[in-house]
């Protein structure tokens, strides 16, 4: 493609390497894009409070967060899609009846149903986040845009059958996100593009996970990380090196940017 007008970046496994840090080469690549007049934004499953430090370090103030459920352009929220309280009540009751634990993602924080649970600990530790505050009724007083359910693969079909109005996206061996059916990063991106004055064909995106698949096919140029899952690589037009091997820096030429000397 010609030089894109906007580039989207996933966080975990894309901007962050396997040590949960932003490589110097990635910082340099984002800076080169910005200095070339290309808009940069983040597209992530995380809640905004869990990547504030990344936004500050990379000088990025636009993002599609919580898998497309909460979108911000230049620091201003422009789209929100909370899950209905009634659906969350039904889901919480069912999860409790089956002995499974949950988390609820708001625009600024995450709350969990149970204290000191090993599956919750394992899930949040895998993305270098602390154990959230316990508040099993969080959804009763604050908008919830996405939930986490801590179950192995073998139990996922049970919930898919019980809640056909929800979509389940696995991000850990023992954890899935759940959000309204039809929602994804790709469903939230058009709101950001409209605010930025950019067409999808003029946009590029980097990602590595199952929740990046729709995004990688939606934009004009989807680039999967070398450490990505098979589905992300198949959805992308190109596959670059891993996030721990300067993958974003190595892909600058795909964006029409002559690669400077590092």
N, C-alpha and C positions, 0 to 999 in steps of 0.2 A: 504494500500500500504506500501511498504518499505519506509524508510526515503526518502523524495523527494530530488532532487538535486537543485530545484529552487521553490520558493513560490512567487506567484503574489498576490498583494493586491489592491483591489479597494480603493477609498478614501472616498467619501461621504457615510455615513451610514455603513462604514466598518472600515477603519483606524480612521475615525472621529466619535465621538459620537453625540448625539443629541444637544450638546452645541458647536459643530464644533471644538472640541478639541481632541487631541490624549490622550486616557486614559493612566495612568501610567502602567497598566497591559499590554496594547498593546505595549508600548515602550519596556517593559521587554520581551515580547514574541518575538518581532523582534530581539532583542539583543541575546536571547537564540538561535534562529535559526542561526543567523550569527556566533555565537561562536561555533555552532555545525558543521560549514562548509557548511551550506546550503545557496545558493545564494538567495537574496531577490530583488524583483522588484515591481514596481507599474504599474497597468493597470487602466486607468481612462479616462473619457470623457473630463477632463479638459485640457486646454492648459498648457504647461510647466511652464510658469511664474506664474500660479495660484496654483502651489503646490511646489514651490522651497523651502519654509520654511519646508514643510513636509519631503522632501528629505534630507535636512540638519539635521533635528532633528533625523531622523531614520538612517542616514548614508547609504542612498540608491542612487546610481547613474545610475541605469538602469530603463527604463520605456517604456511602451506602452501608448502613450497619444493620446488625441483627438479621442477616440474610434478606435484606431488602425491605424490612419492616419499618425502618426509621432512617430517613434521608435528610442530610444537612448540606446546604450549599453556602460556602463562605461564612460558616459559623451560624447560619440561620436554618432552623428546622423547616423543611418544605413538604414533607410527607410523613404521615404516621398511619400505621395499620394495626391497632391492638386487637388481640384475641378477645372474643366476648367473655364476659364474666361467667355466664351460664355454662359455656363450654368448658372453661377452666375448672369450675366447680365439679362438673361431671367427671372430668379427667382426673382431678385430684382424688375424688372419692373412689374411682376405679383403681387407680394406682395404689391407694392405701389398702384396698380390699385384696389386692394381689401381692402385697408386701414389697412394692417397689417404691423407690424414692425419686423425688423430682426437684427441679430448680425452675425459677421463674425470672425472666429477663426483662427488666424495665429499661427506660432510656438512659438511666444513670447508674443502675445498680442491679445486682442479682441476689436473690434470696433463695434459700433451700428449705426443704421440708423437714430435714432431720439433722441432728448434730453428729459429728464424728463418725460418719459412715464411710467405710473403706472405698466404695465405688465412687462416691462424690469426691473423696480425696484424690483418688487415682485420676479421675477425669480432669479436674481443675489443675492438678499438678502437671499433667501432660502438656498443658499450654502455659505453664509457669504462672498460674494465678492462685491466690490464697483461697482457703476454704471460706465460702460466703457466710454471711450472717443468716441465722435460722429464723424464718418467719413463714410458716406453712400457709398462712392466709394473706400473704402479701398481695395477691391478685385482687383481694376485696377492696383495697384502698388505693392502689396505683395501677396504671395501665401496664399490661404485660404484652409484649410483642412476640415472644417466643418462649418456649419452655425447653428444659432438658429432662430426659428420662433416662435413668441409669439401669439398663438391661442388656443382657447378652443378645447376640444375633438371633438365637433360637426363640426368643420371646417377642421379637418385633412383629411378626405376623399376627399375633394375638391382638396387639393394639391397632394395627392397620385395619383389621376386621371390625373392631369395636368402634373405631373413630375414623370412618371413611372421609370425613370432612377435613382431616388433618394429614399433613405430609410429614414423614419421618426421614431425617437425613443423618446417617451414621458418621460420627467424627472420632469415635474411640471404640475399642473392642467392647466396652461395657457402657456406651452412652450414645444417645441420639438427640438431635434437636427435633422439636415438633413445632409446627407452625401451620397456618391455614393452607389447605390444598391450593395449588396454583401460585403460591408465593415463593419467591427465590430472589437472589441478588439481581437476576436479569429482570424481574418484575419491578424492582425498585429503581434500577438504573435509568429508565426513561425520564423519571422525574428530575434526576440530577442533570441529565443531558439537556432537557428542555430549559432548565434554569441557566445552564452554561452556554446555551445556543449552539449545541453540537449535535450532529446526527450520529446515529449508531455506527454508520459506515466510516465515520471519521474518528472512531474511538478504538483504542487497543486495550487489552487487559492481560494481566499475568495472574495465574492461579495454579493450584496443585490438588485441590480436594474435590470430593463429590459435590459439595455445595458451590463449586466453581463451574460445573459442566455447562449449565445454561448460559452463564455469563460469557464463557469462552466461545460459544457458538453465536451469541447475540451480537457481539461487537464486530467491527470490520476486521480486526486482527486479534485472534486469541492465541496466547503463548503460554504453554504449560511448562512448569518447572520439571527438571530432570528427576526430582524426587517425588513427583506427583503420582497419583493413582492412575491406573490404566484408563479409566473412563475420562479423566481430564485430558490425558495425552491424545486420546482418540478424538475428543471434541475440538482440540486446538488445531490451528493451521501450522504451528511450529512448536517444537520442543527445544528448550534451551537447557543449559547445565543446571545443576541443583542449586538451591538457595545457599548452600554451604560452599559452592564452587563458583561464585561470582556469576550466577545465571542471569540476573537482570542486567548487569554490566555487559555481559557477552551478547545480549540480545539488542543492544542499542542500534546496531546496523539494520536490524529488521524494522526499526522505526524511522529509518531514513536519517539517522544521526551518525555522522562519521565518528568512529570510536576514538576518543582522545587517548593520549598516552596516560595510563593510570598513574 
